Amino acid sequence: MMTKEIVVIVKNKLMSITTILPILIELKEKYNVSSTIIVNDKLAHKGINENVVIRDAVDYVGTELYTEPNSSNKIIRKFLKIKLLFFLLFKLIKGTKVLHFGIFNVFPFSVLGGLFGKNLYFFQSSSFKHSFERFDALSNRTPSIATPIGRNIVAFNDAFRYLNVVRESQRVFMFGSTRTRVSWKNYINQRSDDYFNKYHGNVDLANGCIVIMLSSFEELRHMRLPNEGLTILFKRTIEVLDKIKGDISVFLKPHVFTDINIVNKAIHGRNGFYMTYLHQSVLASKAKVFICNSYSSTMADAKSLGVRTIEYSDYNNDILKLSEGKSMGYEYVDDFINNDKGEFEKLIKSILFTDSPSKNRPVAEDIKTDADKLLTILAESN
């Protein structure tokens, strides 16, 4: 049977590729559709290749086409942009469906967006609904509001209302969360043990593990101490875990912006702490608890897969007032502790060594969506 093809253009953050990969896996397994994944950002390319699970999944569904040059030469960069433009033009003329997160808003790609809207599918960036917009002004973030380009919009939750005007000529497919799909969970579960054996074969997982999701240690305006607050919290987290975890292993998963020197310094000379680049879904298969010091969207993955989630942070008073004493990502954080090391230690002890099961149950796939309809349309011949 002839292999069909779609083209996917991801954003400069890993969120977009992790959001869309479950769909690409399902298209590959059910419909023999191969994906060409275009990455035009250096950090995104680095993140994909450092995260072995994402890297393997990309190879499983198709191939990565990296378009960012190593050279800073403006002429080379312009040439590669034009080359990508003509590549997309060729694919769209053939009738290839292109899945994207907003590149066709930007000239010169906007020209193609106007001409070939029928086969363009604009995707919402996050698989899970978050409430970040409430805190943008106080945490010095710019609201993420996009304009859908193309006739087709794929939404994963009702946060798509933050998109600019959706025209009557545009179709909206409510897909539901991608990483709670049965196909994605099966894909991960079938490979989880192999990943741990291959990349952490020397780690004792008999009693499960603790996962710390790392962030950037740069200025965070929502913290009481914007510049050094996160570093202080991280060190306290390591101190508490080192004191009470016993023989339970701790995996530290860095962000692409994480200063690894700070991490290495904090865990130097301590036993049972390991850096990992495995995907959060794989880590969740063995984890007793996920911990973050500044809210991470990966908490949504852990909670949806049945893992206990904790944010041990130090918000400033303005943010605490707005959040009503809760996490900025309160939907996916079971326990929020603000600048109380003793309370954090008490909670960890309770989770690890007493009968304190997770509050969560794995989220079932929502069958009342447009998911099957969308998959069928994407799999149709050009």
N, C-alpha and C positions, 0 to 999 in steps of 0.2 A: 504494500500500500504506500502510495506517495506521501511523503511528509509535508504537512502544511506549515506555513510560517506566519508568525506575527513579529512585529517590532515593538520593543519596549524602551522608553527613554526615562531613566530614573533621575531623581533629584540629587543634590550634593550631600544629602544625609542618608544614612543607612535605613532610616524609617521607611522610605519609599520602596526600597528593594525588599525589605522584610515584609512589608504589607502586601506586595504583589506576588511574591514567590509562591505562596500556596495556590493562587489562581493558576500560575504557569505550570505548577506540578500537576494540578488537576487536568489542565488542557493537554499536557503531555501524556498522562496515563490513560485518560478516557478517550481522547480524540486524536492522539498522535500529532499534536501541534508542537512545533519547535519554535523556540524564542531566540531572537537576536536582541540582547540587552545592551543598549548604548549607555555608556558612562562617560560623561565629559567633565568630571571633576577629580582632581588628584586625590583629595582626602577620601572621597567615596570609593575610588578604585582601591586605595590603600586599605580602607575598612573592609571591603568585600574580600580582599585576598588574605587579610589577617584573620577573619572569621571563617574558620575552616568549614563550618556547616553551611554558611551562605555560599562560600566558594564552590563546594561540592554540589549544592542545589542548583547553582547557575550552570555548572557543567552538565548536570542531569537534564535540565530543561532545554539547553541549547548552548549558547556561547556569549561571552562578553565582548563587546566592541568598544575599546577604550580610545577615546578621541582626543584626550588632553595631551599636548606635547610636553616633553621634558624640557624643551627650550623655552626661554622667555622672549624669544624673538617675535616681534609683533607680526612680521610678514608670514612666518611659519604658522602662527596661531590663526591668522586670517585665512590662510590657505586651507587649513584643516577645517575651519568653520564652513568654508565654501564647499569643501569636499563632502562634509556631512550633509549640507543642504541638498546637494545633488544626489547623494545616496538616498535621502528621504524622498526626494522628488521621484526618483526611479521606482522606489517601492510603492509609493502612493499611486503612480500612474498604472502600475501593475494591479492595483486593487488591494495591496497588502494593508491589513488593519494595523494601526499604530496606537499603542497605549502610552499615555504620557501624563505628567503631573504639572504641566503649565509652560513647557518650552515654546509652544506655539503662540504665546502671548508676546514673545520678544522678536523684534525684527532681526534678521530677514525671515525667520521661520514663520512669523505671523502671515506672510504672503501665502505660504502653503496651507496654513490654517484656514484662510479664507477660501481657498480653491478646492480643498479636499476634505471638507468637514464631515462628509458622510462616513469616512473610514477612520476618523479620529475619535478616541475614547479618553476623555479627561477623568483621571482617577483622584479621589480624595486621598490625602497623604497618609492618614493614620487609620489603622484597622479598628482602633478603639476610640470611643468618645472621651475627650478630655475637657477640662474646664479652665485651661490656661488663660483664655481671653479675659476672664474676670480680674486677673492680676497683672496684665500687661503694663498698665500705667505705673503701678507701684514698683514693679520689678524691672522696669526700663526695657521691656521687650516690645517689638513692633508686632501688632496683630497680624496674623497670617490669613489674609483675605485674598482669595484668588478669583480670577475671572475665567469661567469655563470656555474653552475654545473647542469647537467641533460640535457635532450634533448629538453626541452621546456623553452622558455623565454617569460615572460609577461612584456611588456613595456607600460607605460602610456603616454609617450611623447618621443620626439626624443632625450632627454638627455641620453637614453640608449646607445648612441654612446660612453659614457665614460666607458662602460664595456670593460673589456679585450676581446681579440679576440673571436668573435662568430663563431663557427665552422659550416661548411656546413651541418653537420648532425643535427644541432639544429634548431628548429622552433621558429620564433619570432612572437608572437601575439601582434599586436598594439591595445591595449584595449581602449585607451583614458582615460581621467580623470574619476576616479571612483566617486568622490563626486559631480559631475554634472549629474550623472545618474538620470533619472526620478524616479526609484525605491528608491534611497536614499533620494531624496527630498520629496517624498511622505511619506516615513517612518518617517522623521523628522517632517514634517508639521502636520501629524496626532497626534503627541505626544508633540509638542512644548508647547501648552497651559497647558497641564497636568504637564509638568516638571516645568514650572514657578509657577503654583499654588502650587505644592507640595514642592518645595524647596525655593521659594521666594514669598510666598503667601501674605506677608505683604508689598511688593514693588509695588509702583504705576507705571504702565507701560502705562498709558493713552497717554503720549507724547513720547513713545518709550524709548530708553535708549542709553547710551554711554558704549562702551566696551573697557577696557584697557587690552591688552595681555601682561602679565608680563614675565620677563626672569630671568636669574641668575644675582645677583648683584656682582658677582665675577669679576675678571680681564677680560676685553674685549680689545684685542689689537688694534681693529680698531677705538677705541674711542680716542678723544684728551686727555682725562684723563682716562687712562685704568682702574685704580682701583676704583675711586670714581665717575666717570662720569655718569654712569647709575643711581646711587642712587640720584645724584643731579638732573638729568633730571626728574626722577620719582616724586620727591618732587615738582618740578616746575609744572609738569603736574597736580598734585593734587591741587596745589594752584590756578592755572588758572581755572580748572573746578569748584572748590569750589566757586570761585568768580563769575562766569558767568552762571553756568548751570541752575540756578533757581530750579524748582521742577523736573527736568529730572534726573532719577536715573543713577548711574554709577556702572557697574559691573567690578570687577577686577578678572581676571582669571590667577591664578598662574601656573607656570611651575613646574615640579617635583623638580627642583633645586632652586626655589625661596625661599629666606629668608623671611619667613612670618613676622618676627619681624620688619623688615624694613617697610613692607607694613602697618602693624597695627599701627606703630608709626606715619606714614605719614597721615593716615586717622583718627587717634584718635581725638574725639571731633567734627568731621565733620559729617554733615547729608547727607544722600542719597548715601553713598558709601557702596558697598556690595561685599564681597568675593563670588565667584561662582566657581563651578566645573562642570558646564554644558558644553557640547560640543560646539565648536565654531559655528557649523551649527545651533544649537538651539538658541544661542545668536544672531546670524545674523537675525533670523526671527523677532526680535523686535528692532534691533539696527539702530540708525541713522548714527553712525560712529564707526569704529574700530580704536584704537590708539595703537601704540607701540613706545618704546623708542630705541629699537634695533630690527632690522628687524626680524619678526617672519613669518614662513611659513604659519601660520594661516591667514595672510593677503590675501592669495590666495583664501581661502574659502570665506572670506567676500566679496571680489571683485567679485568672480564668482557668488555669490548669490545676487549681486546688491547693496552691501553696500559700502559707501564711506570709504576710507582707508587713514590714515595719519601716517607717521613716523616722530616723533619729536625727533631728535637725535643730536649727536655732534661728527661727524666723524673727524678723524685727516686729515691733509692736503694730505697725500699720498693716502689715500682711496678716498678722494674727487676728487683728480686729476684723479684717475683710473676710478671712477664712473661717471666722468663728471658732478659732482654736484648733482647726483641722488642717490636714495636709492640703496643699494646692491641688493634689491629685487624689482627693478624698475618696473618689469612687473605687480606687484600687489599693488603698492603704488600710489595712486592718487596724494597725496600731500606730498612732502618731505621738512621738515624745519630743518635746521642745526643751532642749538645754537642761536635761535632767539625767545625768550619767547614772545615778543610783537607780532610778526608775527603769532605765534601759537595761541595766544589769539584772534587775529583778525579773523583768519580762523575759529576757533571754533564758534565764535559768528555768522559768516556768515552761517555756516552749520546749527546751531541750531535755529536761530531766523530770518533768512531771507529766501527768496524763492531761496534756493540753493540746489536743489535736487542732489542726487547721480549722478556721472558721469557714473555709471555702469548699465548695464542691466544683469539680470541673464543669465548665459551661458546655451545654449541649449545643450542637449545631442548630441554628434557627432555620427551620424548613419553610417558614412563611416569608420568603424573600424572592427576589428576581434572579437569584444566583444561577439556577439551572438554565433559565432563559438566556442570560448573558453568555454563559459558557457555550451554549449551542450556537448562538450568533457568532461568537468569536471563532468558533471552529468551522464555520461555513467556508466553503471554497471561495477563493478570490474571484 
